[in-house]
Structures are given as structure tokens and as C-alpha cells.
Amino acid sequence: MFAFTNSAEKISPTIVGAGAKLTGEIRTDGIVQVHGTVHGQIFGDTVIIARGGMVVGRVTAKSLFLHGTIEGPATVDIANIFSDAKMTGNLSYVKLNITDNDRLECKLIARKGNDAHAANAKK
């Protein structure tokens, strides 16, 4: 039996579990949750990097929820950065929300417009 987040559209989240290591690329129109480690690129509608989760590579999404670590660039429309989050590289965003964080070592690049997902989907 499959569990779907939206039974009408049959969309389920892509989850990299705690302790798991994935090398390669994740492409989805849905949600990506990273609790383990991803070496590569992630393209998704919503990307959630949990506490203890790490991405070494590029993240492209409409929405980013960062509790863990990104080592590399990210291009998003809405970036939500939480207190335990760490990031190096460039963070390109339209809207930025930072909650009590002093661990960011990334370059912040504000953009006008949106649709980071579509703009970078072909890369």
C-alpha cells in the first residue's frame, strides 16, 4: 500500500532518511525532505532540510525550509532559515525569513520576481 500526501494527484514526498547518504540528483514537483546527506542537486517545489540533514551541492526550489546544512548554492523564491541552520555558498531569493540565526556564511542575493524552480529546472 502506498501513502500519498495528495490522493487526488498521487504526489508523495521524497524523503532521504536520517543516516542515509545519497549521491546524485533529485527532481520532483513535490516536497523533498532531507534528514540524511545528499551529495548532488535537488530540484523540488518545497525543500526541507531537517536538523542533522545536509546537502552538498545545489538546491533549487520555490520554498526552502533550512534547519540543517547546505554547502553550495541555493536559488529559491522563499527562504526560511531557522536558528540551527548553516549555509555556505550563494543564497538567491525573492523573500527571506531568518529566525535567530548567526551561523550563515553565505552570500545573500535578493532577486525581483519569482519562479526559481522554472528558471533553473533546465540546468
C-alpha positions as a Markdown table, in Angstrom:
| # | Residue | x | y | z |
|---|---|---|---|---|
| 1 | Met | 0.0 | 0.0 | 0.0 |
| 2 | Phe | 1.3 | 3.5 | -0.9 |
| 3 | Ala | 0.7 | 6.6 | 1.2 |
| 4 | Phe | 0.2 | 9.8 | -0.7 |
| 5 | Thr | 0.2 | 13.3 | 0.6 |
| 6 | Asn | -2.5 | 14.2 | -2.0 |
| 7 | Ser | -4.5 | 11.2 | -3.0 |
| 8 | Ala | -6.2 | 13.1 | -6.0 |
| 9 | Glu | -2.8 | 13.9 | -7.6 |
| 10 | Lys | -0.8 | 10.9 | -6.2 |
| 11 | Ile | 2.1 | 13.1 | -5.0 |
| 12 | Ser | 4.2 | 11.7 | -2.2 |
| 13 | Pro | 7.2 | 13.4 | -0.6 |
| 14 | Thr | 10.8 | 12.3 | -1.4 |
| 15 | Ile | 12.5 | 11.6 | 1.9 |
| 16 | Val | 16.2 | 11.0 | 2.5 |
| 17 | Gly | 16.1 | 9.4 | 5.9 |
| 18 | Ala | 18.4 | 10.1 | 8.9 |
| 19 | Gly | 21.7 | 8.2 | 8.4 |
| 20 | Ala | 21.1 | 7.7 | 4.6 |
| 21 | Lys | 23.6 | 9.0 | 2.1 |
| 22 | Leu | 22.5 | 9.8 | -1.5 |
| 23 | Thr | 24.8 | 10.8 | -4.3 |
| 24 | Gly | 23.1 | 12.2 | -7.5 |
| 25 | Glu | 20.1 | 14.3 | -8.4 |
| 26 | Ile | 16.6 | 14.6 | -7.0 |
| 27 | Arg | 13.9 | 16.1 | -9.3 |
| 28 | Thr | 10.3 | 16.4 | -8.2 |
| 29 | Asp | 7.4 | 18.7 | -8.5 |
| 30 | Gly | 6.6 | 17.9 | -4.8 |
| 31 | Ile | 8.3 | 18.0 | -1.5 |
| 32 | Val | 11.8 | 16.9 | -0.7 |
| 33 | Gln | 12.8 | 16.2 | 3.0 |
| 34 | Val | 16.4 | 15.6 | 3.8 |
| 35 | His | 17.2 | 14.1 | 7.2 |
| 36 | Gly | 20.4 | 12.4 | 6.0 |
| 37 | Thr | 23.1 | 13.6 | 3.5 |
| 38 | Val | 22.7 | 14.4 | -0.2 |
| 39 | His | 25.8 | 15.0 | -2.4 |
| 40 | Gly | 24.4 | 16.5 | -5.6 |
| 41 | Gln | 21.5 | 18.6 | -6.8 |
| 42 | Ile | 17.9 | 18.9 | -5.5 |
| 43 | Phe | 15.1 | 20.4 | -7.6 |
| 44 | Gly | 11.7 | 20.5 | -5.9 |
| 45 | Asp | 8.7 | 22.6 | -5.2 |
| 46 | Thr | 9.4 | 22.6 | -1.4 |
| 47 | Val | 12.8 | 21.5 | 0.1 |
| 48 | Ile | 13.0 | 20.9 | 3.8 |
| 49 | Ile | 16.5 | 20.2 | 5.2 |
| 50 | Ala | 15.9 | 19.0 | 8.8 |
| 51 | Arg | 18.3 | 19.4 | 11.8 |
| 52 | Gly | 21.1 | 17.0 | 11.1 |
| 53 | Gly | 20.3 | 16.9 | 7.4 |
| 54 | Met | 23.0 | 18.1 | 4.9 |
| 55 | Val | 23.1 | 18.9 | 1.2 |
| 56 | Val | 26.5 | 19.3 | -0.5 |
| 57 | Gly | 25.5 | 20.7 | -3.9 |
| 58 | Arg | 22.8 | 22.9 | -5.5 |
| 59 | Val | 19.3 | 23.4 | -4.2 |
| 60 | Thr | 16.6 | 24.9 | -6.4 |
| 61 | Ala | 13.0 | 25.3 | -5.1 |
| 62 | Lys | 10.0 | 27.5 | -4.7 |
| 63 | Ser | 10.3 | 27.2 | -0.9 |
| 64 | Leu | 13.2 | 26.3 | 1.3 |
| 65 | Phe | 12.9 | 25.4 | 5.0 |
| 66 | Leu | 16.5 | 25.2 | 6.3 |
| 67 | His | 17.1 | 23.7 | 9.7 |
| 68 | Gly | 20.3 | 21.7 | 8.7 |
| 69 | Thr | 23.2 | 22.5 | 6.4 |
| 70 | Ile | 23.7 | 23.5 | 2.8 |
| 71 | Glu | 27.2 | 23.5 | 1.4 |
| 72 | Gly | 26.6 | 25.1 | -2.0 |
| 73 | Pro | 24.4 | 27.5 | -3.8 |
| 74 | Ala | 20.6 | 27.7 | -3.5 |
| 75 | Thr | 18.1 | 29.5 | -5.7 |
| 76 | Val | 14.7 | 29.8 | -4.1 |
| 77 | Asp | 11.6 | 32.1 | -4.2 |
| 78 | Ile | 11.0 | 31.9 | -0.4 |
| 79 | Ala | 13.9 | 31.1 | 2.0 |
| 80 | Asn | 13.0 | 30.2 | 5.6 |
| 81 | Ile | 16.2 | 29.9 | 7.6 |
| 82 | Phe | 16.0 | 28.7 | 11.2 |
| 83 | Ser | 18.2 | 29.0 | 14.3 |
| 84 | Asp | 20.3 | 25.8 | 13.8 |
| 85 | Ala | 20.8 | 26.3 | 10.1 |
| 86 | Lys | 24.2 | 26.6 | 8.5 |
| 87 | Met | 24.9 | 27.6 | 4.9 |
| 88 | Thr | 27.9 | 28.4 | 2.7 |
| 89 | Gly | 27.7 | 29.5 | -0.9 |
| 90 | Asn | 25.2 | 31.9 | -2.5 |
| 91 | Leu | 21.6 | 32.1 | -1.5 |
| 92 | Ser | 19.5 | 33.7 | -4.2 |
| 93 | Tyr | 15.9 | 34.5 | -3.0 |
| 94 | Val | 12.9 | 36.7 | -3.6 |
| 95 | Lys | 11.7 | 36.6 | 0.1 |
| 96 | Leu | 13.9 | 35.8 | 3.0 |
| 97 | Asn | 12.8 | 34.9 | 6.6 |
| 98 | Ile | 15.6 | 34.3 | 9.1 |
| 99 | Thr | 14.8 | 33.2 | 12.7 |
| 100 | Asp | 17.5 | 33.9 | 15.3 |
| 101 | Asn | 20.5 | 32.7 | 13.2 |
| 102 | Asp | 24.1 | 33.7 | 13.4 |
| 103 | Arg | 25.6 | 30.7 | 11.5 |
| 104 | Leu | 25.1 | 31.8 | 7.9 |
| 105 | Glu | 28.3 | 32.2 | 6.0 |
| 106 | Cys | 26.6 | 32.6 | 2.6 |
| 107 | Lys | 26.3 | 35.5 | 0.2 |
| 108 | Leu | 22.7 | 36.7 | 0.1 |
| 109 | Ile | 21.4 | 37.7 | -3.3 |
| 110 | Ala | 18.0 | 39.3 | -3.4 |
| 111 | Arg | 16.0 | 38.9 | -6.7 |
| 112 | Lys | 12.9 | 40.5 | -8.0 |
| 113 | Gly | 10.3 | 38.2 | -9.5 |
| 114 | Asn | 9.8 | 34.6 | -8.7 |
| 115 | Asp | 9.7 | 31.1 | -10.2 |
| 116 | Ala | 13.2 | 30.0 | -9.3 |
| 117 | His | 12.1 | 26.4 | -9.9 |
| 118 | Ala | 11.1 | 27.0 | -13.5 |
| 119 | Ala | 14.2 | 29.2 | -14.2 |
| 120 | Asn | 16.6 | 26.6 | -13.0 |
| 121 | Ala | 14.8 | 23.4 | -14.0 |
| 122 | Lys | 16.6 | 23.1 | -17.3 |
| 123 | Lys | 20.1 | 23.4 | -15.8 |
